[in-house]
Amino acid sequence: MIKETEKKKFRPGEIVKTMQGQGFKRFNMHHHTQLWKRKDAKNQACGFGVLVVDQWYWYERWVCEVEKHCEANRMDYV
């Protein structure tokens, strides 16, 4: 039997705070916005998040993607 559970959701500000807490102090909301636009991450086919009553929420999968981006561009954000 498969039990369906609701995925944890994150607001953009939470993601920015998380990245800053991991040492990427210069990563900000502008960088987050540029990243999701460049990756077309709000396209629901990508599976990075969901629109709920006019609010976009990001899944943990997107948080991991942002973390990879920050690691790959470490010198820009530390």
C-alpha positions in Angstrom: 0.0 0.0 0.0 1.3 3.4 -1.0 0.5 6.3 1.4 0.5 9.7 -0.3 2.0 12.4 1.8 2.1 16.1 1.1 5.5 17.5 0.2 7.1 20.1 2.4 6.8 23.5 0.8 9.1 26.6 1.1 8.6 30.3 0.4 11.3 32.1 -1.5 12.4 34.0 1.6 13.0 30.7 3.5 15.2 29.4 0.7 17.3 32.6 0.7 17.7 32.4 4.5 18.7 28.8 4.3 21.4 29.5 1.7 22.7 32.5 3.7 22.8 30.2 6.8 24.9 27.8 4.8 27.5 30.5 4.2 26.3 32.0 0.9 25.8 35.4 2.6 25.5 37.3 -0.7 22.8 35.1 -2.1 19.6 37.2 -2.1 16.1 37.3 -3.4 17.3 38.8 -6.7 19.6 35.9 -7.3 16.8 33.4 -6.5 14.5 35.1 -8.9 17.1 35.1 -11.7 17.8 31.4 -11.1 14.2 30.2 -11.2 13.5 32.3 -14.3 16.6 31.1 -16.1 15.7 27.4 -15.3 11.9 28.0 -16.0 11.4 26.4 -12.6 7.9 27.6 -12.2 6.8 25.4 -15.1 4.9 22.8 -13.2 6.2 20.1 -15.5 9.6 20.6 -13.9 8.2 19.5 -10.5 10.0 22.1 -8.5 7.0 23.6 -6.8 3.3 24.3 -6.9 0.8 27.2 -7.1 -1.6 27.2 -4.2 -4.3 29.9 -4.1 -2.2 32.5 -6.0 0.9 31.7 -4.0 3.9 29.8 -5.3 5.6 27.3 -3.0 8.9 25.5 -3.7 9.5 21.9 -3.0 12.6 20.5 -1.3 13.8 19.4 -4.7 14.1 23.1 -5.7 16.0 23.9 -2.5 18.5 21.2 -3.5 18.8 22.8 -6.9 19.5 26.2 -5.4 22.1 24.7 -3.1 23.9 23.1 -6.1 23.8 26.4 -7.9 25.3 28.2 -4.9 28.0 25.5 -4.5 28.9 25.8 -8.2 29.1 29.6 -7.9 30.5 29.8 -4.4 32.8 32.7 -5.1 29.8 34.9 -6.1 28.0 34.3 -2.9 30.5 34.0 0.0 
